Amino acid sequence: MSDLLSPIIAVMEEDHEAFWCFVGFMRKARHNFRLDEVGIRRQLKTVSQIIKRKDSHLYRHLQKLQAEDCFFLYRMVVVLFRRELTFEQTMCLWEVMWADQHAIRAGIGRSTWARIRLHAPPTDDLLLYAIAACVLQRRKLIIEKYSSMDEYCGS
């Protein structure tokens, strides 16, 4: 939880404000912490679908590794990139994700997203696209270096 709380504490001057912001944050992220893992698995499936649609060769390689479920990305989803990025990068990404969600709720930018979604799974979750983009950026490394899931794909 400290991965998720530390950025909030850093920007909030008052502890009680940080607490209530964290409560609100966790309400939105609660699906990531269900015991049955339904929320996480749904998100990982969406990432898998994005990869499949954007790079079928990489997806087939993940299938060969029995990693098409994208479970190796579990941590990225749970901590919203907090461990993969610097503190400043995390703050920037989170702000962009929250602004994007706010814009979608306000009805701003739907036409752009509608065009993008013609070639991607139906999700408004920018985080999932960012995670898929990270995997796609490491395409060559994953295909050339990893021949089994015994090897660590997080490098």
C-alpha positions in Angstrom: 0.0 0.0 0.0 2.9 2.4 0.5 3.5 2.4 -3.2 0.1 3.8 -3.7 0.1 6.1 -0.7 3.5 7.8 -1.0 2.6 10.0 -4.0 -0.6 11.2 -2.2 1.3 12.0 1.0 3.9 13.9 -1.1 1.4 16.3 -2.5 -1.1 16.7 0.4 0.0 19.1 3.2 -2.5 17.9 5.8 -2.6 14.2 7.0 -6.3 14.2 7.2 -6.6 15.3 3.5 -4.1 12.7 2.5 -6.1 10.1 4.3 -9.4 11.0 2.6 -7.7 11.2 -0.8 -6.3 7.7 -0.2 -9.7 6.4 0.9 -11.2 7.7 -2.4 -8.3 6.4 -4.4 -8.7 2.9 -2.8 -12.5 2.9 -3.5 -11.6 3.3 -7.2 -8.9 0.7 -7.0 -10.7 -1.8 -4.8 -11.3 -4.2 -7.7 -7.5 -4.7 -7.7 -7.6 -6.1 -4.2 -10.4 -8.6 -4.3 -9.5 -12.1 -3.0 -10.9 -13.7 -6.1 -8.7 -11.5 -8.3 -11.6 -10.9 -10.8 -10.6 -7.2 -11.3 -7.0 -7.9 -11.9 -7.6 -10.8 -14.2 -10.1 -8.7 -16.2 -7.5 -5.9 -16.7 -4.8 -8.4 -17.6 -7.1 -10.0 -20.2 -7.7 -6.5 -21.7 -3.9 -5.9 -21.9 -3.6 -9.3 -23.5 -6.2 -8.4 -26.1 -4.5 -5.1 -26.8 -1.2 -6.9 -27.4 -3.0 -9.5 -29.6 -4.5 -6.9 -31.8 -1.4 -4.7 -32.1 1.3 -7.5 -32.5 0.0 -11.0 -33.3 3.6 -12.3 -33.6 4.4 -11.2 -30.1 1.1 -12.6 -28.8 1.8 -16.0 -30.4 5.2 -15.9 -28.7 3.5 -15.2 -25.3 1.1 -18.1 -26.1 4.2 -20.4 -26.7 5.5 -19.3 -23.3 2.0 -19.8 -21.8 2.1 -16.2 -20.8 -0.7 -14.8 -22.9 -2.7 -14.2 -19.7 -0.1 -11.4 -19.0 0.1 -12.5 -15.4 3.8 -11.3 -15.5 2.3 -7.7 -15.5 0.3 -8.2 -12.3 2.5 -5.8 -10.3 2.3 -3.0 -12.9 -1.5 -3.2 -12.7 -1.7 -3.3 -8.9 0.7 -0.5 -8.1 -0.1 1.5 -11.3 3.5 1.6 -12.5 4.8 3.0 -9.1 7.7 0.6 -9.0 8.6 0.8 -12.7 8.8 4.6 -12.9 10.6 7.3 -10.9 8.5 9.2 -8.4 8.2 12.2 -10.7 7.2 10.0 -13.7 4.6 8.2 -11.6 3.1 11.5 -10.5 2.9 12.7 -14.1 1.4 9.4 -15.4 -1.2 9.3 -12.6 -2.2 12.9 -13.2 -2.6 12.1 -16.9 -4.7 9.0 -16.2 -6.9 10.8 -13.7 -7.4 13.7 -16.1 -8.2 11.3 -18.9 -10.8 9.5 -16.8 -12.3 12.9 -15.8 -12.4 14.0 -19.4 -14.2 10.8 -20.4 -16.8 11.2 -17.6 -17.3 14.8 -18.8 -17.8 13.6 -22.4 -14.6 15.3 -23.7 -12.5 13.5 -26.2 -14.8 10.6 -26.9 -14.5 11.0 -30.6 -10.7 10.5 -30.5 -11.1 7.5 -28.2 -13.8 6.1 -30.5 -11.4 6.2 -33.4 -8.6 4.5 -31.4 -11.0 1.8 -30.1 -11.8 0.7 -33.6 -8.5 -1.3 -33.4 -8.3 -2.0 -29.7 -10.4 -3.7 -27.0 -13.2 -1.5 -25.5 -11.6 0.1 -22.5 -11.2 3.7 -21.4 -8.4 2.7 -19.0 -5.3 4.5 -20.2 -3.2 2.5 -17.7 -3.9 -0.7 -19.6 -2.8 0.9 -22.9 0.4 2.1 -21.2 1.2 -1.3 -19.8 0.6 -2.9 -23.2 2.9 -0.3 -24.8 5.6 -1.2 -22.4 5.4 -4.9 -23.5 5.3 -3.9 -27.1 8.4 -1.7 -26.6 10.2 -4.8 -25.2 9.0 -7.0 -28.1 12.4 -7.8 -29.5 13.8 -8.6 -26.1 10.9 -10.8 -25.2 11.0 -12.7 -28.5 14.7 -13.2 -28.7 15.6 -13.7 -25.0 12.7 -15.5 -23.4 11.9 -19.0 -24.4 10.1 -20.1 -21.2 8.3 -18.5 -18.3 11.1 -19.7 -16.0 13.0 -16.6 -17.1 12.1 -13.3 -15.7 10.2 -11.1 -18.2 10.3 -7.9 -16.0 13.8 -6.8 -17.1 
